[in-house]
């Protein structure tokens, strides 16, 4: 059976006019080129070149083979172009993250991803968890990283971390007598984010379960804006402790320890079932590794 080397030598001999030209093109010797063409002619069981004529003068069988050779080489070129294009193609993943994640481990995650999977590009969307959930369900996002409360039955997920939330108040709001009952905390206005915020929902559930009324101040969807309002003496709020650990240690906030203890919120990388499964688990494990590499659990502000 004829092979590709024989076919391309035959083709370039015809295109360039001489065996030497084909040999130079293919970086082989003229004798090797001659051998290939003779072997091809033997495989065809018919003469390819007219007797007593130049090598470029083909028999009808030779003309037929030339057309077939052109088709084979064109197909091989197309295959190689396809392979090269696949190697160059960037796969863009639409990933939804909350502000907390954008401020903490996401930059390290992207850096690590680029080093391990250079052909994967992330297109982030920073939003509130409830909005990210809806964007996932409507197909606007491929993956989301959200608290477990926002992982629905239509999704699969990978646990990436458990984040500690703490109540912070203006310095001197309470005596050092701790832990504090929830009704004492309710003496201060409670600063929350918008109605779609996980922080707002958790605060509502906490006080509702205890049957305690409290005054709500709608601050901002920005965690740093909430912190600024606490420092301004507006009230208290429940926000990620690790993000403001340095400020707590420096006395800029009073950390309020409740009798019920601090809350921990599990964060999952989620994706729709039967969609992006392998990639979702891969990126989830990669995110968990990035978080674990940080001695503070991954949720310290990346300044």
Rosetta silent file (secondary structure, phi, psi, omega in degrees, C-alpha in Angstrom):
SEQUENCE: XXXXXXXXXXXXXXXXXXXXXXXXXXXXXXXXXXXXXXXXXXXXXXXXXXXXXXXXXXXXXXXXXXXXXXXXXXXXXXXXXXXXXXXXXXXXXXXXXXXXXXXXXXXXXXXXXXXXXXXXXXXXXXXXXXXXXXXXXXXXXXXXXXXXXXXXXXXXXXXXXXXXXXXXXXXXXXXXXXXXXXXXXXXXXXXXXXXXXXXXXXXXXXXXXXXXXXXXXXXXXXXXXXXXXXXXXXXXXXXXXXXXXXXXXXXXXXXXXXXXXXXXXXXXXXXXXXXXXXXXXXXXXXXXXXXXXXXXXXXXXXX
SCORE:     score description
SCORE:     0.000 S_00000001
   1 L     0.000  136.433  179.769    0.000    0.000    0.000 S_00000001
   2 L   -65.395  146.415  178.033    1.261    3.426   -0.882 S_00000001
   3 L  -113.057  172.914 -174.918    2.276    5.650    2.036 S_00000001
   4 H   -64.189  -37.985 -179.273    2.170    9.395    2.570 S_00000001
   5 H   -62.008  -41.302  178.557    5.917    9.854    1.986 S_00000001
   6 H   -66.456  -41.589 -178.274    5.675    8.224   -1.425 S_00000001
   7 H   -65.326  -44.432 -178.512    2.613   10.266   -2.352 S_00000001
   8 H   -69.919  -31.046  176.591    4.132   13.620   -1.333 S_00000001
   9 H   -67.376  -43.238  176.475    7.388   12.834   -3.182 S_00000001
  10 H   -60.169  -46.080 -177.842    5.413   12.009   -6.328 S_00000001
  11 H   -60.428  -49.403 -176.369    3.338   15.193   -5.907 S_00000001
  12 H   -73.012  -24.471  173.879    6.304   17.531   -5.431 S_00000001
  13 H   -63.491  -42.089  178.374    8.196   15.915   -8.294 S_00000001
  14 H   -70.279  -41.169 -176.299    5.335   16.904  -10.577 S_00000001
  15 H   -70.418  -36.956 -176.718    4.874   20.353   -9.030 S_00000001
  16 H   -97.229  -12.208  172.710    8.582   21.267   -9.068 S_00000001
  17 L    93.966  -18.874 -178.462    9.439   19.459  -12.284 S_00000001
  18 L  -142.915  157.594  174.199   12.372   17.340  -11.078 S_00000001
  19 H   -64.319  -36.141  179.797   13.223   14.692   -8.507 S_00000001
  20 H   -64.205  -40.267  178.003   15.974   16.937   -7.172 S_00000001
  21 H   -62.571  -41.488  177.866   13.463   19.717   -6.568 S_00000001
  22 H   -65.484  -41.183  179.861   11.204   17.316   -4.662 S_00000001
  23 H   -61.388  -43.592  178.994   14.178   16.000   -2.664 S_00000001
  24 H   -64.808  -39.009 -179.780   15.204   19.528   -1.673 S_00000001
  25 H   -63.100  -39.046 -174.370   11.631   20.366   -0.701 S_00000001
  26 H   -97.686    4.329  178.550   11.330   17.280    1.516 S_00000001
  27 L    58.071   46.460  174.979   14.896   17.466    2.895 S_00000001
  28 L  -130.953  172.672  178.719   15.901   14.047    1.517 S_00000001
  29 L   -81.398  163.923  179.353   18.456   12.888   -0.983 S_00000001
  30 H   -66.285  -35.762  179.821   17.667   12.513   -4.678 S_00000001
  31 H   -65.005  -36.783  177.951   18.229    8.766   -4.443 S_00000001
  32 H   -67.184  -39.091  177.817   15.675    8.553   -1.637 S_00000001
  33 H   -63.748  -43.177  179.124   13.199   10.527   -3.726 S_00000001
  34 H   -61.173  -43.052 -179.731   13.789    8.225   -6.698 S_00000001
  35 H   -61.383  -42.798 -178.697   13.258    5.153   -4.512 S_00000001
  36 H   -63.375  -43.790 -178.616    9.965    6.488   -3.191 S_00000001
  37 H   -66.789  -40.269  178.684    8.596    7.225   -6.639 S_00000001
  38 H   -64.407  -40.144  178.516    9.638    3.802   -7.950 S_00000001
  39 H   -65.000  -37.596  178.470    8.000    2.087   -4.958 S_00000001
  40 H   -65.994  -42.349  179.478    4.813    4.045   -5.578 S_00000001
  41 H   -62.962  -37.118  178.977    4.814    3.071   -9.232 S_00000001
  42 H   -67.067  -39.767  179.145    5.273   -0.548   -8.228 S_00000001
  43 H   -63.443  -35.662 -177.652    2.333   -0.305   -5.800 S_00000001
  44 H   -75.732  -19.676  179.394    0.101    1.088   -8.570 S_00000001
  45 L    62.279   19.301  175.488    1.014   -1.793  -10.904 S_00000001
  46 L  -144.530  148.193  175.704    0.890    0.640  -13.807 S_00000001
  47 L   -62.399  139.979  178.232    3.440    3.058  -15.245 S_00000001
  48 L   -99.499  -25.580 -177.899    2.993    6.581  -13.937 S_00000001
  49 E  -118.142  146.226  176.786    5.279    8.324  -16.416 S_00000001
  50 L   -66.099  139.281  177.848    5.377    8.107  -20.189 S_00000001
  51 L   -68.982  147.522  178.406    8.370    6.150  -21.496 S_00000001
  52 L    58.950   31.455  179.200   11.129    8.120  -23.162 S_00000001
  53 L  -133.997  172.252  177.445    9.691   11.360  -21.736 S_00000001
  54 L   -67.446  157.170 -178.887   10.475   13.749  -18.927 S_00000001
  55 L   -59.459  -22.280 -178.100    9.425   12.714  -15.466 S_00000001
  56 L   -83.125   -1.832  178.900    6.729   15.352  -15.577 S_00000001
  57 L   -93.139  112.112 -172.103    4.948   13.625  -18.462 S_00000001
  58 E   -98.281  149.773  169.030    2.297   11.424  -16.889 S_00000001
  59 L   -78.531  168.454  175.488    0.378    8.440  -18.162 S_00000001
  60 H   -54.449  -37.881  177.810   -3.400    8.436  -17.710 S_00000001
  61 H   -66.237  -36.728  178.462   -2.843    6.395  -14.532 S_00000001
  62 H   -65.953  -40.151  177.707   -0.329    8.970  -13.387 S_00000001
  63 H   -61.903  -41.549  178.847   -2.819   11.789  -13.993 S_00000001
  64 H   -63.306  -42.267 -179.747   -5.395    9.901  -11.952 S_00000001
  65 H   -67.516  -35.597  179.763   -2.914    9.388   -9.124 S_00000001
  66 H   -61.839  -41.918  177.533   -1.914   13.062   -9.145 S_00000001
  67 H   -63.039  -41.204  178.923   -5.514   14.093   -8.521 S_00000001
  68 H   -66.352  -39.111  179.927   -5.772   11.576   -5.674 S_00000001
  69 H   -63.529  -41.277  178.438   -2.429   12.757   -4.237 S_00000001
  70 H   -61.449  -41.131 -179.993   -3.605   16.369   -4.214 S_00000001
  71 H   -66.136  -41.924 -179.699   -6.769   15.352   -2.349 S_00000001
  72 H   -64.000  -47.837 -177.572   -4.825   13.318    0.237 S_00000001
  73 H   -67.241  -34.062  177.178   -2.283   16.054    0.921 S_00000001
  74 H   -66.559  -38.872  177.932   -5.015   18.697    1.126 S_00000001
  75 H   -65.788  -41.371  178.703   -6.863   16.562    3.671 S_00000001
  76 H   -64.677  -38.701  177.625   -3.716   16.095    5.729 S_00000001
  77 H   -64.243  -40.968  178.558   -3.062   19.835    5.660 S_00000001
  78 H   -63.185  -38.989  178.382   -6.597   20.492    6.858 S_00000001
  79 H   -64.302  -42.579  179.555   -6.138   18.023    9.701 S_00000001
  80 H   -66.757  -38.901  176.622   -2.891   19.672   10.789 S_00000001
  81 H   -62.433  -38.924  179.336   -4.501   23.113   10.619 S_00000001
  82 H   -64.955  -42.307  179.085   -7.318   21.823   12.800 S_00000001
  83 H   -64.374  -42.775  179.888   -4.868   20.447   15.353 S_00000001
  84 H   -64.486  -39.954  179.220   -2.902   23.686   15.430 S_00000001
  85 H   -65.169  -39.429  178.905   -6.092   25.689   15.846 S_00000001
  86 H   -63.173  -37.306  179.389   -7.209   23.467   18.726 S_00000001
  87 H   -68.215  -30.646 -176.891   -3.894   24.034   20.474 S_00000001
  88 H   -87.944  -21.477 -172.755   -4.258   27.789   20.109 S_00000001
  89 L   -66.010  130.916  175.088   -7.969   28.045   20.981 S_00000001
  90 L   -92.173  127.533  174.678   -8.762   29.627   24.342 S_00000001
  91 E   -90.894  119.280 -178.496  -11.742   28.134   26.122 S_00000001
  92 E   -94.526  126.361  179.372  -13.599   30.916   27.890 S_00000001
  93 E  -110.952  123.780  178.331  -15.437   29.961   31.067 S_00000001
  94 E   -86.594  111.088 -175.391  -18.076   32.333   32.419 S_00000001
  95 E  -119.903  130.978  178.912  -17.721   32.199   36.197 S_00000001
  96 E   -99.628  131.553 -179.688  -19.816   34.081   38.731 S_00000001
  97 E  -135.862  157.101  175.656  -18.239   35.088   42.043 S_00000001
  98 L   -86.971  169.316  179.638  -19.199   37.236   44.999 S_00000001
  99 H   -58.858  -40.149 -178.952  -17.329   40.336   46.123 S_00000001
 100 H   -56.590  -44.689 -178.502  -15.730   38.374   48.969 S_00000001
 101 H   -69.498  -39.910  178.754  -14.136   35.919   46.558 S_00000001
 102 H   -61.327  -33.263 -177.206  -13.013   38.670   44.188 S_00000001
 103 H   -83.555  -14.777 -171.880  -11.244   40.392   47.082 S_00000001
 104 L  -115.310  -94.802 -168.590   -9.534   37.307   48.462 S_00000001
 105 L   -91.148   -3.851 -172.533   -8.406   34.137   46.720 S_00000001
 106 H   -64.909  -38.536 -178.943   -9.649   34.688   43.150 S_00000001
 107 H   -64.334  -38.737  177.679   -6.486   36.391   41.874 S_00000001
 108 H   -68.565  -35.822  178.151   -4.339   33.504   43.128 S_00000001
 109 H   -62.501  -45.611  179.391   -6.792   31.058   41.595 S_00000001
 110 H   -63.586  -42.161  179.478   -6.535   32.733   38.165 S_00000001
 111 H   -61.736  -43.560  179.157   -2.745   32.797   38.383 S_00000001
 112 H   -66.253  -42.064  179.607   -2.635   29.112   39.251 S_00000001
 113 H   -61.210  -42.769 -179.403   -5.148   28.246   36.523 S_00000001
 114 H   -62.704  -33.646 -179.234   -3.105   30.098   33.901 S_00000001
 115 H   -76.616  -31.479 -177.215    0.015   28.161   34.821 S_00000001
 116 H   -92.366  -39.861 -177.951   -1.699   24.754   34.760 S_00000001
 117 L  -129.082   77.458 -174.636   -4.285   25.259   31.994 S_00000001
 118 L   -64.546  -17.835 -178.830   -3.049   28.117   29.764 S_00000001
 119 L   -92.929    6.412  175.945   -5.795   27.531   27.183 S_00000001
 120 E  -106.827  125.343  179.695   -8.600   28.175   29.684 S_00000001
 121 E  -117.935  131.719 -179.590   -9.656   31.793   30.132 S_00000001
 122 E   -95.176  136.241  174.631  -12.041   32.937   32.873 S_00000001
 123 E  -114.930   96.887 -172.663  -14.646   35.628   32.288 S_00000001
 124 E   -81.868  149.015  173.994  -15.724   36.672   35.811 S_00000001
 125 E  -129.145  112.186 -178.068  -19.036   38.207   36.814 S_00000001
 126 E   -95.389  121.283 -176.299  -19.044   39.733   40.325 S_00000001
 127 L  -159.415  176.817  175.185  -22.522   39.964   41.808 S_00000001
 128 L   -69.815  153.086 -174.542  -24.733   39.052   44.756 S_00000001
 129 H   -58.320  -41.799 -178.103  -25.273   35.333   45.336 S_00000001
 130 H   -63.788  -38.978  178.703  -28.976   35.381   44.449 S_00000001
 131 H   -69.374  -39.347  177.966  -28.300   37.055   41.113 S_00000001
 132 H   -61.832  -39.864  177.971  -25.473   34.625   40.352 S_00000001
 133 H   -58.979  -46.458 -179.378  -27.843   31.756   41.079 S_00000001
 134 H   -66.070  -39.068  178.442  -30.390   33.092   38.582 S_00000001
 135 H   -64.404  -34.984  176.244  -27.735   33.714   35.936 S_00000001
 136 H   -65.781  -46.573 -175.820  -26.594   30.121   36.308 S_00000001
 137 H   -67.577  -25.989  178.582  -30.130   28.757   35.960 S_00000001
 138 L   -93.994    3.408  175.744  -30.790   30.845   32.832 S_00000001
 139 L    85.169    9.957  179.464  -27.535   29.782   31.177 S_00000001
 140 L   -78.712  -21.051  179.973  -25.720   33.101   31.437 S_00000001
 141 L  -127.876  150.077  177.773  -22.939   31.574   33.540 S_00000001
 142 L   -89.757  -39.497 -177.612  -21.112   28.257   33.367 S_00000001
 143 E  -138.431  151.635  172.516  -19.934   28.120   36.980 S_00000001
 144 E  -138.193  150.865  173.257  -20.656   30.058   40.165 S_00000001
 145 E  -117.699  110.098 -171.789  -19.005   30.201   43.583 S_00000001
 146 E  -143.977  163.959  172.240  -21.694   30.905   46.178 S_00000001
 147 E   -59.121  153.754 -175.866  -22.800   29.959   49.708 S_00000001
 148 H   -59.314  -24.807  178.822  -24.407   26.529   49.936 S_00000001
 149 H   -59.197  -23.357 -174.230  -27.831   28.182   50.449 S_00000001
 150 H  -102.761    8.462  174.680  -27.795   29.136   46.764 S_00000001
 151 L   -90.225  115.073 -175.624  -26.962   25.680   45.383 S_00000001
 152 L   -95.179  175.826  179.521  -30.237   24.312   43.979 S_00000001
 153 L   -66.128  -17.742  178.501  -31.361   20.833   43.023 S_00000001
 154 L   -81.680   -3.445 -172.741  -30.487   21.531   39.391 S_00000001
 155 E  -115.266  154.098  163.274  -26.824   21.924   40.303 S_00000001
 156 E  -108.339  158.137 -175.620  -23.854   19.841   41.289 S_00000001
 157 E  -153.051  162.116  175.872  -21.179   21.445   43.433 S_00000001
 158 E  -123.948  124.752  175.828  -17.764   21.159   45.045 S_00000001
 159 E   -67.624  123.309 -179.444  -17.185   22.482   48.570 S_00000001
 160 E  -107.832  -28.706  177.881  -14.248   24.898   48.348 S_00000001
 161 E  -170.091  164.243  174.221  -14.193   26.491   51.797 S_00000001
 162 E  -120.754  118.797 -170.971  -16.025   27.300   55.025 S_00000001
 163 E  -104.966  131.526  178.045  -15.935   31.005   55.873 S_00000001
 164 E   -84.145  127.131  173.635  -16.314   32.418   59.386 S_00000001
 165 E  -106.367  139.648 -177.250  -18.690   35.383   59.719 S_00000001
 166 E  -132.388  148.989  174.416  -18.469   37.595   62.782 S_00000001
 167 E   -82.649  125.435  178.285  -20.536   40.434   64.250 S_00000001
 168 E  -117.722  138.628 -179.007  -18.579   43.676   64.267 S_00000001
 169 E  -132.195  166.041  175.070  -19.648   46.817   66.100 S_00000001
 170 L   -60.033  144.511 -179.933  -18.161   50.277   66.722 S_00000001
 171 L   -53.786  136.069  178.307  -15.408   50.159   69.367 S_00000001
 172 L    81.191    8.824 -178.846  -16.789   50.434   72.913 S_00000001
 173 L   -66.382  -33.074 -177.610  -20.341   49.478   71.971 S_00000001
 174 L  -133.876  158.821  173.871  -20.462   46.761   74.617 S_00000001
 175 L   -68.325  169.675 -178.405  -18.620   45.881   77.795 S_00000001
 176 L   -74.998    0.239  179.830  -16.023   43.178   77.604 S_00000001
 177 L   -70.597  112.073 -178.613  -18.515   40.754   79.136 S_00000001
 178 L  -133.651  155.853    2.108  -18.892   38.090   76.529 S_00000001
 179 L   -77.205  162.925 -172.244  -20.591   36.112   75.093 S_00000001
 180 E  -106.256  136.543  174.529  -23.478   38.470   74.416 S_00000001
 181 L   -70.226  153.457 -175.273  -27.169   37.531   74.133 S_00000001
 182 H   -63.537  -33.562 -178.778  -28.787   38.348   70.805 S_00000001
 183 H   -68.017  -24.509  174.883  -31.288   40.782   72.350 S_00000001
 184 H   -71.811  -39.183  177.428  -28.358   42.906   73.582 S_00000001
 185 H   -63.055  -34.049 -177.238  -26.962   43.059   70.042 S_00000001
 186 L   -68.043   -7.577  175.439  -30.409   44.155   68.812 S_00000001
 187 L   -69.884  -22.294  175.544  -30.002   47.399   70.761 S_00000001
 188 L   -95.560  147.897  170.706  -27.807   48.557   67.905 S_00000001
 189 L   -59.719  143.371  179.457  -29.128   49.071   64.366 S_00000001
 190 E  -101.450  117.985 -178.502  -28.223   46.100   62.166 S_00000001
 191 E   -88.744  124.227 -179.185  -26.535   47.126   58.915 S_00000001
 192 E  -127.281  172.939  174.262  -27.350   44.799   56.028 S_00000001
 193 L   -91.027 -162.788 -179.392  -26.965   44.700   52.283 S_00000001
 194 L   -69.258  173.622 -176.246  -29.804   44.624   49.766 S_00000001
 195 L   -64.240  -19.344  179.577  -32.680   42.100   49.904 S_00000001
 196 L   -90.472    3.174 -175.784  -30.859   39.690   47.556 S_00000001
 197 L   -83.754  142.170  174.863  -27.812   39.484   49.815 S_00000001
 198 H   -65.346  -34.797  177.998  -26.888   36.370   51.747 S_00000001
 199 H   -62.091  -44.939  179.011  -25.832   38.557   54.677 S_00000001
 200 H   -61.139  -45.683 -178.886  -29.284   40.140   54.789 S_00000001
 201 H   -62.393  -43.724 -179.114  -31.004   36.750   54.633 S_00000001
 202 H   -65.212  -39.803  177.759  -28.864   35.273   57.416 S_00000001
 203 H   -63.088  -43.473  179.837  -29.510   38.276   59.683 S_00000001
 204 H   -60.534  -45.119 -179.703  -33.248   38.013   59.080 S_00000001
 205 H   -65.160  -41.400 -178.029  -33.292   34.306   59.909 S_00000001
 206 H   -59.187  -49.839 -177.894  -31.181   34.761   63.029 S_00000001
 207 H   -74.570  -34.552  179.653  -33.462   37.351   64.622 S_00000001
 208 H   -65.041  -42.468  179.644  -36.673   35.752   63.346 S_00000001
 209 H   -63.333  -32.552  179.408  -35.811   32.393   64.901 S_00000001
 210 H   -87.371   -7.092 -179.387  -35.193   34.123   68.237 S_00000001
 211 L    66.827   33.885 -176.342  -38.351   36.227   67.922 S_00000001
 212 L  -111.245  128.420  176.226  -36.382   39.449   68.438 S_00000001
 213 L   -81.556  147.558  179.830  -37.261   42.704   66.719 S_00000001
 214 L  -150.231  159.650  179.264  -34.407   44.852   65.435 S_00000001
 215 L   -92.882  129.395 -177.758  -33.813   48.000   63.467 S_00000001
 216 E  -101.500  135.310  171.292  -32.504   47.490   59.945 S_00000001
 217 E  -119.497  116.451  177.259  -30.199   49.876   58.131 S_00000001
 218 E   -81.503  107.466 -175.187  -29.738   49.101   54.442 S_00000001
 219 L   -86.674  -87.094 -175.894  -26.125   50.039   53.891 S_00000001
 220 L  -157.926  157.878  173.601  -24.529   48.896   50.678 S_00000001
 221 L   -75.076   -8.180  178.612  -23.827   45.759   48.680 S_00000001
 222 L   -86.679  129.122  177.410  -20.137   46.513   49.208 S_00000001
 223 H   -63.107  -36.786 -179.232  -18.514   44.800   52.186 S_00000001
 224 H   -70.848  -30.701  175.072  -16.110   47.693   52.594 S_00000001
 225 H   -68.025  -39.551  175.449  -19.010   50.141   52.668 S_00000001
 226 H   -59.685  -45.164  179.757  -20.601   48.091   55.455 S_00000001
 227 H   -61.708  -39.059  179.494  -17.325   48.207   57.362 S_00000001
 228 H   -65.085  -37.460  178.507  -17.113   51.962   56.890 S_00000001
 229 H   -68.313  -35.483  175.535  -20.630   52.393   58.303 S_00000001
 230 H   -63.086  -48.135 -179.536  -19.699   50.303   61.345 S_00000001
 231 H   -63.033  -28.455  178.718  -16.634   52.442   61.955 S_00000001
 232 L   -77.828   -4.741  176.938  -18.807   55.557   61.585 S_00000001
 233 L    87.933   13.855 -177.243  -20.926   54.335   64.497 S_00000001
 234 L   -70.262  -38.744 -177.959  -24.090   53.601   62.480 S_00000001
 235 L   171.723 -160.445 -178.578  -24.555   50.092   63.850 S_00000001
 236 E  -114.934  159.606  178.247  -23.326   46.493   63.760 S_00000001
 237 E  -152.327  156.724  178.830  -23.142   43.981   60.946 S_00000001
 238 E  -102.883  109.126 -174.591  -22.257   40.347   60.356 S_00000001
 239 E  -135.573  165.143 -177.370  -19.432   40.193   57.812 S_00000001
 240 E   -58.636  121.614 -174.299  -16.540   37.857   56.896 S_00000001
 241 L   -64.931  -44.670 -175.844  -14.113   37.937   59.809 S_00000001
 242 H   -59.949  -29.801 -178.026  -10.971   37.136   57.857 S_00000001
 243 H   -67.143  -27.042 -176.337  -11.470   40.067   55.540 S_00000001
 244 H  -123.471   25.029 -176.226  -11.173   42.521   58.449 S_00000001
 245 H   -60.483  -42.187 -179.011   -8.985   40.589   60.849 S_00000001
 246 H   -63.202  -41.235 -179.980   -6.206   43.209   60.896 S_00000001
 247 H   -66.970  -35.417  176.084   -8.677   46.010   61.662 S_00000001
 248 H   -63.504  -46.399 -179.901  -10.179   43.932   64.500 S_00000001
 249 H   -63.081  -30.609 -179.278   -6.727   43.350   65.966 S_00000001
 250 L   -87.368    4.020  175.904   -5.961   47.084   65.696 S_00000001
 251 L    80.153   14.600  179.260   -9.112   47.997   67.611 S_00000001
 252 L   -78.141  -18.976  175.491  -10.963   49.613   64.718 S_00000001
 253 L  -132.625  154.523  167.913  -13.926   47.299   65.342 S_00000001
 254 E  -101.698  122.048  177.538  -15.316   45.565   68.376 S_00000001
 255 E   -82.939  126.293 -177.523  -15.899   41.913   67.671 S_00000001
 256 E  -101.285  117.089  177.173  -19.132   40.750   69.272 S_00000001
 257 L   -94.892  115.960  179.993  -19.200   37.151   70.384 S_00000001
 258 E   -85.294  158.225  176.414  -22.781   35.935   70.642 S_00000001
 259 L   -61.629  -28.721  179.476  -24.019   33.178   72.931 S_00000001
 260 L   -80.037   -8.170 -179.142  -24.961   31.285   69.775 S_00000001
 261 L    83.424  170.967  178.267  -21.374   31.551   68.521 S_00000001
 262 L   -77.970  149.683  176.310  -20.089   32.743   65.166 S_00000001
 263 E   -85.540  148.129  169.032  -21.598   31.480   61.947 S_00000001
 264 E  -119.978  136.492 -177.555  -19.644   29.589   59.315 S_00000001
 265 E  -117.923  122.687  177.736  -20.830   29.650   55.730 S_00000001
 266 E   -79.327  130.420  176.852  -19.870   26.906   53.288 S_00000001
 267 E  -107.190  133.116 -178.548  -18.931   28.149   49.812 S_00000001
 268 E  -120.622  145.466  165.372  -19.375   25.847   46.820 S_00000001
 269 E   -91.237  117.133 -172.027  -18.284   25.978   43.210 S_00000001
 270 E  -119.618  154.302  178.940  -21.505   24.969   41.452 S_00000001
 271 E  -154.402  156.269 -179.020  -22.559   24.075   37.910 S_00000001
 272 E   -65.537  144.712  178.473  -25.671   22.685   36.281 S_00000001
 273 L   -60.040  143.356  179.910  -26.059   18.921   36.320 S_00000001
 274 L    63.133   21.610 -179.216  -24.866   17.176   33.149 S_00000001
 275 L  -144.705  120.572  179.645  -23.092   20.391   32.112 S_00000001
 276 L    61.182   27.646 -175.719  -19.382   21.215   32.632 S_00000001
 277 H   -58.872  -55.645 -177.672  -19.152   18.352   35.141 S_00000001
 278 H   -61.542  -43.645  179.947  -15.533   17.342   34.615 S_00000001
 279 H   -66.071  -39.989 -179.878  -14.396   20.944   34.330 S_00000001
 280 H   -60.739  -46.958  179.097  -16.421   21.969   37.378 S_00000001
 281 H   -65.402  -37.823  179.609  -14.864   19.334   39.636 S_00000001
 282 H   -62.830  -49.489 -178.451  -11.402   20.150   38.279 S_00000001
 283 H   -69.872  -32.490  176.726  -11.737   23.892   38.934 S_00000001
 284 H   -62.919  -44.560  178.342  -13.388   23.252   42.292 S_00000001
 285 H   -66.660  -35.800  178.299  -10.451   21.188   43.468 S_00000001
 286 H   -66.137  -41.513  177.565   -8.040   23.791   42.104 S_00000001
 287 H   -62.842  -41.857 -179.645   -9.848   26.555   44.022 S_00000001
 288 H   -63.406  -38.502  177.280   -9.746   24.512   47.218 S_00000001
 289 H   -63.211  -42.217  179.978   -5.990   24.017   46.829 S_00000001
 290 H   -62.961  -39.612 -179.386   -5.471   27.774   46.397 S_00000001
 291 H   -68.676  -42.385 -177.819   -7.484   28.507   49.539 S_00000001
 292 H   -67.257  -23.524  179.410   -5.694   25.887   51.608 S_00000001
 293 L   -70.439  -18.037  179.214   -2.319   27.342   50.643 S_00000001
 294 L   -89.933  124.840 -176.562   -3.207   30.494   52.595 S_00000001
 295 L   -62.777  -19.618 -179.614   -2.523   30.077   56.307 S_00000001
 296 L   -94.236   10.499  178.451   -5.565   32.247   57.088 S_00000001
 297 L    89.283    4.128  173.551   -7.934   29.939   55.220 S_00000001
 298 L    92.823   -5.261 -174.900   -7.930   31.874   51.987 S_00000001
 299 L  -114.500   28.310  171.498  -10.218   34.732   53.001 S_00000001
 300 L   -90.365  138.763 -175.580   -7.742   37.395   53.991 S_00000001
 301 L   -58.921  127.478  176.358   -7.909   40.483   51.810 S_00000001
 302 L   -80.615   90.714 -177.216   -5.294   40.392   49.038 S_00000001
 303 L   -78.405    0.000    0.000   -3.889   43.886   49.433 S_00000001
